[in-house]
Amino acid sequence: METVPVPTADSAQVSVLAGFNVLLMGPAGTGKTHSIGTLVDSGMEVFYLGLEPGLESLLGYYTDRKQTIPGNLHWHTLKAPSASFAELIDSAEKINTLTLESIAKMQDPRRSKHNQFIELLKVLNNFKDDRTGKTFGGVDTWPAHYCLVVDGMTGLNRAAMSLVIGGKPVKSQSDWGIAQDQVEKILRQLCDNCTASLVVLAHVEREVDQVLGGVKLMVASLGKALAPKIPPMFSDVIMSVRSGTKWSWDTANSQVDLKTRNLPIQSDLPPNFGLIVDKWKTRGGVIPTNLSNTN
């Protein structure tokens, strides 16, 4: 298995900024994954990590237009742990016959198979491209023009909870707390301790704003305590919107927990990561053109 070293550039072509961190959230079917094609088109070296079904939509950005998939797009998908129908029957029979107290005390003897979160960390420690079989080292060693795309938060939430409880049907308060802590740690590591750019795709849900009151659309996460902690980690939090057959981005909706550094505060923005990359470049971000290695 070939490991690809990080290409080096001369000092004039090294970014003085760390990469941008973008949380793109919205309901299903609003073009979040499809828009990653515009990130690839911007010239960034893009590494798509699929925790949910979405790769088909990203590749469709090119194949639907009969275009060749660019060499700067790499991907790795992780499958969620699956149970056989026999295992589902066994679980259902226990739920049907045992008391709630007994179910709450159950431990999943097959919990070790629920290891997607551990596999996720291994990929972040050494990203393997399913397309070529090459590895690219740890995300924490990448330069700013490398961009990790995590698709998405729902899969990350599910993997963290599965790590804690396996297939146990009842979740205790401590189970929720441990899983929330794992999600927060991995996001903070990616946002705060990595130079590379980051895009996280997420669904939304309605939550009570604990600071200002009222109900807002917030990133779908594990429980109400985690959701308000996530947007401050990112440079841009964008709402993906569909109106009829038109897709757009929104950074101005007061009913959604949003923020922006690289886009104007505006609704009906084009769903184009090139706008973010261009602004990042005006502030010191660089996509090198004279690399000593090419992938």
N, C-alpha and C positions, 0 to 999 in steps of 0.2 A: 504494500500500500504506500503510494508516494505521498510525501508531505511537501506541500508547496510553501517555501519561505515567503515571508512578507516582503514584497518588492520595496526597494529603497530608492529614494529620490535625492537630488542635491538639495542643499539647504534652502535655496530659493523656492523650491517646490514643496516644502514641508508646511503643513497647515499650522498656523499659530493658535488656532482654536481647536478645542475638542469637537467631536461631532455633535449634531443636534439629536435631541430625544423627543420623539413625536408619539403621542397617544391619539390614534384615530379610532373614534368609537361611533357606533350607530346601530340601528336595527339590522337584522339580516336582510340581504338583498339591496343594500344601498351602495354597492360597488367598492367596498373597502379593499378587498384582496385584488380586484381587477386594477385598481389605481396604482398598485405597486409597480405595474409596468412603466408608469411615468417616472418612477424612481430609477429603474434600470436605464431608461432612456436618457436620464440626466448625466450618465457617465459614472455614477457611484458603483463600487463593487458590491453587489447585493447578495446577501446570504439569507435565503428564506427558510425559516424553521416552522414546519407545519405541525401544529398540535391539534388541529381540526381540519376537516375536509375543505380544501381551498386551493390546492395546487392546480387543479384543473382550470379554475377561473383565471389564475395568474398566467398559465401557459396559453389559455385562450385569448389573452390580450394580443398574442402574436399569431397563433395558429388560425384564429378566426379571420385574420387579415392576410393569411398566407405569407407571413413573414418568418424569417429564421429566428429562432430563439437566441438572443445575444450571448456571447461568451462570458459577460460580466454578471450573469445570473446563475447562482448556485442554489441548490435546495437540499434539504434533509427533512424527511417526515418521520414522526414518531406515532406509532399506533397505540391507542388506548388499550388497557388490559381488557380481555374479553372473557366471558363466562359461557360454558356450554349450557344447553337447555337442562341437562341433568343437574348442574350446579344451581341453576335458577329454580328448579323444582325443589331441591333440597332446602334452599333458602325460604321459598314460599311455604313449605310445610312447617318449618320451624316458626315462621311468623304466624301461621294459622293455629298452631297448637300450644306454643309457649306463652307464658305471661309476659307483659311488658317489662317487668323487672328482670326476668330471665333473659329476654332478648337484649336488654341494655347491657347485661354483663357478658354477653357473647364476645368471643374473639374469633376472627377469621383465620382458620388454620392455613388458608392459602394466601395470606396477606403478602408473602414474599413475591408473588407473581404480579402484585400491583406496584411495579417498580418504574413506571413511566417517568416519575419526577427524577429518580436517580439517573435514568438514561438521558433525560434532558440535561442534567448537570454535566454528564460525560460529553455530550455533544458541545456544550458551551466551553468545555475544557479543551476540546479538539474537534472542530467542526469537520465532519466528513460529508463531502458532496456526493449525493446519490447519483448525480448525473455523470460524473467522471470517476468516482471512487477515490479521488484525491482528498487529503486532509489539509486543513489550513491553520492548525494550532488553536490556541485558546482565544476566545473573544477578547479577553483582557490584554492580549498582546497586539491587537489589530490597530492600525492607524485610523485617523478620523474619516478618511474617504471610504472605508469599509463600513457597510451598514447591515446590521442584523435586523431582520424582520421576524417578529414573533406573532404567529397567527394560531391562536390568539389567547386572550385572557381567560375565556371560558375553559379552554383546554388546560391552561395552567392551573386554574382553580380546581378543576376536577382531578388533575394529577396530584396536587398537594393534599387534597382531602383523601384520595385513594392511598397515598403514602402513609397517612396516619391511621386509617381505619380499615383499609382493604375493602372487603365487600360487606362489612358489618352494617346491618340495616338501621341502627339507631346511633345517632351522633350526639355525644355529650358536649357540654359547654367547653370543656378542656380540649376536646377534639377540634372544635371550631377554632379555638385560640391558637393551637399548635399549627394548624394548616394555614391560618392567616399569617402567622409569623414567617412561615416558609415562603409564602408568596411575596411578602414585603421584603424579605432579605434578598431574594433573587432580583427583584426590581431595583432595589437600592444598589446592589452590586453592579448591575448593568448601567444604571443611570449615573451613579456617582463615582465609580471606580474603574470605568472603562473609557478609553479615548474614542473608541469607535462610535459611529452614529447608531441610533436605535429607533425602530418603529414598532410599536405594539398595536395590534388590532384588537378591538374589544366590542362587545355588545353593551347595551345600556339597560338600566332598570330605574324605576322611580323610587326615590328615597327621600326621607325627611332631611332637610338641611339643618344639621345640629347647631350651626353657628347663626345663620340668618333666619331660620325658621322657614316654613313653607315646604312644598314638595318640588324637587328638581329631578331631572334626568341625570344620573350619575353612571360611572363605569360599573358594569356588572362585576361584582367581586364576591368574596366569601364573607357574607354578613355585612351589617351596616357599619361596623367600626372601621373596616379597612378602606371602603370606597373614598372617604374624604382625604385619606393619606396619599392616594395615588397621584392625582393631578399635580401637586407641587413638585413631584420628582421630575416632571417633563418640561421641556422648553415650550412645547406647543400641545394643546389639547383641542382637538378638532372634532366637530360633529359631521358625520357623513349623512347626507339627506337624499331622498329620492322623491321627486314630484312628477307623477305620471311616468314618462319615459326619460326624464332628465335627472341626472345625478349632479350633486354639487356638494360643496363644503360650507360649513357655517362656523364662524368664530365669534358671533355677536349675540346669539340667543341667550337672553337672561334667564331662561328656564332650564338651562343646561350648565353643568359645571365645566366651563371652558377657560382657556387662556391662550395667548399667542405671543411669540417673540419674533417670528419670522414671516408672519402673514399679517395683512391689515385686519382690523376688527370689522368684519363685514359678513353678511350673508350672501348666498349665491356665488361663492367663489368657485372657479374651475377646480375640479378634483385632480390636481396636478402637483406632484411632489417637486417638479422642476422649479416652482415658485419658491419653495423652501430652500432648495439647494442654491438657487441664484442669490437669495438674500444672505445665506450663510457664507457664500463665497465673497460677497462684498464686505463682509466683516472680518475676513481673514482666513476663511476656510479655503482649502486647496484640494483639487483633484489632480494629482501629478500626471504629467504627460511624458516625462523622460525617465521612466522606471528602469532599473537594472534587470528586473525580472518581469516577465509577463505571464499571466496564467493561461 
